[in-house]
Amino acid sequence: MQNQMQDKTALVIGGSGGIGAAVSRLFASKFSRLYVHGGHDSEKFGNLIEELGIINEKNRPENLPKKNCRVEKLAYNFCEHEFSELDESKLSEIAESVDILCVCHGPFVQKRLDEMTVFDWRTVALFDYALPGFFVSKALPNMMRNSFGRIVLFGGTGTSCRTEFKTNAAYAGAKTGLGTLVESTAAFYAKFGVTCNAVLPGFVRTEYNEAWPLPAGMTIEPQKVADCVGFLVDNPDLNGVLLRVDKGWSPNF
């Protein structure tokens, strides 16, 4: 499978930091062409792209021409544009041509329901549910034509089924809804060689939450989560999986 996958094109949405950066590093070693989306064209993002290019070159098979390999960054801040504008963006155009899609982006909103504002509701509805769905819709036609596709989305901690959340019910509701998207895509597009799965990470220590208190003994490294993404991508028999990577954590404990 690895030899068949090397000449594929992958896109990581939200791949410039945290778990997404770990996924980008993994994909740079696995696939010849990689597009990495980040919200800002920063020096940090540029340094990551340079690192990914080195990884990509180091892992390029001898029989694969160098001209076929590349790593490219796509800077696009979703919050600075109307959602409808995304359809006309370069990011949308790239999504229509990829073989592997991984959507890591999904802002965390931790508020009780009585504290939620209209902005908060818009954030979780658009960016935690509609955004992954949009990219799935964009990627599917090309995958169907090529009889091959791998899609991996990211749910939230403890969102493999419906349950109660005290301080992040809106966010968890959107992430739980992704399960329907994943299982529906798996069920109706498997005949085209497309798999769609989701990773549901637990408490992952990244640069975005260094100041947050995380449960003792429950912290997971970003690379471990990325390895799970690679596992799902490499296995065509895994389809419609909601893979918990959370050390058994439960919101009810």
Salt bridges, closest charged atoms under 4 A:
ASP7 OD1 - ARG33 NH1 3.01
ASP41 OD1 - LYS73 NZ 2.66
GLU51 OE2 - ARG25 NE 2.80
GLU57 OE2 - ARG60 NH2 3.43
GLU72 OE1 - ARG70 NE 3.98
GLU72 OE2 - LYS90 NZ 2.68
ASP87 OD1 - LYS138 NZ 2.63
GLU96 OE2 - LYS138 NZ 3.11
ASP114 OD2 - ARG112 NH2 2.76
GLU115 OE2 - ARG112 NH1 3.29
ASP120 OD2 - LYS111 NZ 2.77
ASP128 OD1 - LYS175 NZ 3.88
GLU207 OE2 - LYS44 NZ 2.85
ASP234 OD1 - LYS30 NZ 2.83
ASP246 OD2 - ARG244 NE 2.82
